[in-house]
Amino acid sequence: GVPIFQKNPDEVRPIASVSKLMAMLVALEHNLDLKGQTTISASDAKLTTRGAKSRLQVGMTLTNQELLHAALMASDNRAVLALGRAVGLDAGAFAAAMTARARSLGLKKTFFGDPTGLDYRNVSTPREAVIFLQAALKNPHIAEACRATHYVARSTTRPRDTIEYSNTDLLLRSTRHVIHGGKTGYNDRAGYCLVVAARIVGITSSGGAAGKTREVVMAFLGEEGKLTRFADFGRAAQWLVEKAPPARTLSQAT
């Protein structure tokens, strides 16, 4: 809860698919039955035509748990809308519920125009994004999906159709630090985004010995390169390892 390093922490920016963290939190808090099944509809496809190509074809029926993994691991927009329908929320009501949930967390600058992040009106700030990431990760189902590197979903209506998902958060496969969970995002206005909670390991003590750990949450919004957000995590983590800024100076960092 104490900033270690910050740059424009209260600047309002589009957050693209980082929005899906709040969408899944709201769906689960609306008593989403993870063992229940939901079918991808034509409306799910129609409302997400501007987004990335989905591997969930119209008519496929999957468990809600599988759709949750598709939404958080692969950022599948159709999965998000399907789960909204599963709890009785159309796209507009879903987005309104997400904004209301943000207000309940004390977030005054976070707003959602749609549940997926395709809407450019979906905005937050780095400071507020780390708050709703932490709120989302307190839900064990979200945390599990955000940490999964690989997942296989199978349509009950098309048993031969299996979908193998890999997590868009490359840190899960490329860092020595412990990743508790996070979410990537991208659209033309948001740029490349990443929010992530992690345990930084190998921090050097004042005596020169390494081995201490530190729990941190980071938000990178508006990056220009697809891989830059992951590299910036690595640079920030290395700074923490090498410099180990003491707690008494954290509030002065800018």
Secondary structure, DSSP 4 states (H G I P E B T S, - for coil): ---SS-SSTT--EE-GGGHHHHHHHHHHHTT--TTSEEE--HHHHHTTTTSPPPS--TT-EEEHHHHHHHHHHS--HHHHHHHHHHTT--HHHHHHHHHHHHHHTT-SS-B-SSSSS-STT-EE-HHHHHHHHHHHHTSHHHHHHHH-SEEEEE-SSSTT-EEEEE-S-THHHH-SSEEEEEEEEEETTTEEEEEEEEEEEEEEPTTS-EEEEEEEEEEEEEESSTTHHHHHHHHHHHHHHHH---GGGGGG--
